[in-house]
Amino acid sequence: MPHSLAEKKRALARVRRIRGQLDALESALEQGRECGPVLQQLAAVRGAVNGLMSSVLESHLREEFSRADANHGVAERSIDDVIALVRSYLR
């Protein structure tokens, strides 16, 4: 869960954009659109959800690592390493 008010607002804005993308996807399916545009919309939805997951996970990891280790430099490098791995997995 995003911890600051600004992070929460950004996450909610992303969820609302995802909802709009899903509405557009539903409409395309109802209208019997060609597969190409439907697949493109699916890819956009997947990318948006992965982006949201990455953002929330990053916030969580930063919170957890910052509490767990008093040695800030080591913890910060560890966080960056884990975030890079997770981002590469989500793409």
ChimeraX attribute file (.defattr): number of C-alpha atoms within 10 A of each C-alpha:
attribute: neighborCount
match mode: 1-to-1
recipient: residues
	/A:1	12
	/A:2	18
	/A:3	11
	/A:4	10
	/A:5	9
	/A:6	10
	/A:7	15
	/A:8	14
	/A:9	12
	/A:10	15
	/A:11	19
	/A:12	14
	/A:13	12
	/A:14	16
	/A:15	15
	/A:16	12
	/A:17	15
	/A:18	19
	/A:19	13
	/A:20	13
	/A:21	18
	/A:22	16
	/A:23	12
	/A:24	15
	/A:25	21
	/A:26	14
	/A:27	13
	/A:28	16
	/A:29	14
	/A:30	9
	/A:31	9
	/A:32	10
	/A:33	12
	/A:34	10
	/A:35	11
	/A:36	9
	/A:37	13
	/A:38	18
	/A:39	12
	/A:40	12
	/A:41	18
	/A:42	16
	/A:43	12
	/A:44	16
	/A:45	19
	/A:46	16
	/A:47	15
	/A:48	17
	/A:49	17
	/A:50	16
	/A:51	17
	/A:52	18
	/A:53	16
	/A:54	19
	/A:55	19
	/A:56	17
	/A:57	17
	/A:58	21
	/A:59	17
	/A:60	15
	/A:61	17
	/A:62	17
	/A:63	14
	/A:64	13
	/A:65	16
	/A:66	15
	/A:67	11
	/A:68	11
	/A:69	12
	/A:70	10
	/A:71	9
	/A:72	13
	/A:73	10
	/A:74	11
	/A:75	18
	/A:76	14
	/A:77	11
	/A:78	15
	/A:79	19
	/A:80	14
	/A:81	11
	/A:82	13
	/A:83	19
	/A:84	13
	/A:85	11
	/A:86	15
	/A:87	16
	/A:88	9
	/A:89	10
	/A:90	13
	/A:91	10
